[in-house]
Amino acid sequence: MGKHTMKGFDSLLSYRDAISSFSTEKWKFPGTVKIPIDRALGKISSDNVLSVKNIPCHDKSAMDGYAVLSKDTINASSSNPAKLILKGYTAAGDPPGNVISSGECMEVYTGSIMPNGADAVARAENGETIGKYVYVYSPVSHGKNVSYTGEDIKNGDIIVNKNSIIYPQNIAAMKATGIQSVNVYKKISIGIINTGKELVNGQIENSTGMLLRTFYETGYTETIDGGIVDDDMPSIIAQVKSIIEKCHIIIITGGSSLGRRDMTTEALSSQGKIIFSGVSIKPGRTIALFNIKDRPVLSVSGLPVAALISSMVFVNQYIKNIYGIGYIHKTVSIMDESIHNRVGVTTFQIAETSGKNGELHSVPVKTTVSGMISAMIRGNSIIKIDEDMEGLPQGSTATIYIMGDIKWD
């Protein structure tokens, strides 16, 4: 029997062309909102956030000891200590305004504001208080054990970059500089609609829908459950209409195969325009993209791995188009086993990645079909093999996306 290509799969768009087509569309993007910094963790800043003051805001002692004039200690030694008059003490949190002159010192603690006139701190263990005098037993150089004004953060320094994820250290820096609120992008709302009579009737558990809803819940993305609908045009159209205004992206699962019940393409085309149908990727080649009310609507396989990977690459591109950063962490790894690829196909292979001797090493997880949930359990990364490559030989360097925890030796 001769070769036969199923109708609808005889012409697939290359992965590069699909990404290009996606990126040239004028999509609706989320707006911005000002929120308190204690709610900003994991959000993406829509502006550069600048410090509004110096940290520290005064010259401070970096050590418990004695604030001195360094020139007074230049000849100090254990046999000939510098003898200084003790002018008192100042603790962390005490107001500024203390003053010392040559021949004087002041007891200070870590974080104490330096008295005017002092330019160094002699460590506590290098000095001794006897009555109203302090004896310093070793010389202290100018600036020793002093944290200068703005040494940590200067007024006007960028403490959060525009289009970057806000981490705990950014929040701490904002708090330290007195910033109480920050402008962030509103969450990207991703609607998930699952189609299929077998799901409606409860014959099959909706694991694909659960996978997508949990995968796309982050600090800057959220999901809207579009429910389960039957494979008929009125149901699909009604469900899309019911959530489209709440969403920035919609993913519809189960409507990309060529079965008689799959009316997704016809239903979505009636509501907008089709951008492409079928991409030369593995898994998930049946993916289709529609533009409905300036929202990307992705029709993907009902199989978990194919649905996740094919939707992920375009959601990732949507996020890169807004923020310049990817949704998933991209890096490189050394292949511990070879992997084959068919030229003309961009392959995304689930892999198990671990750290050895300071480098990442990956082994492909063997799968037979694109719906194997067990592959995702065993794997913690995805290897990307470009369409112009026949594969990746053992020992070569691969592009990978981190999807889970990495164990290091």
Helices and strands as residue ranges (DSSP letters): H 15-24, E 32-36, G 37-39, E 49-50, E 60-61, E 65-68, G 70-73, E 82-90, E 104-108, E 120-123, G 124-126, E 127-130, E 133-136, E 146-147, E 158-160, H 168-176, E 181-185, E 188-195, H 197-200, H 207-215, E 221-229, H 233-243, G 244-246, E 249-253, H 264-269, E 273-277, E 281-282, E 288-292, E 295-300, H 304-323, E 329-335, E 339-340, E 346-356, E 359-364, H 373-378, E 381-385, E 391-392, E 397-402, E 407-408
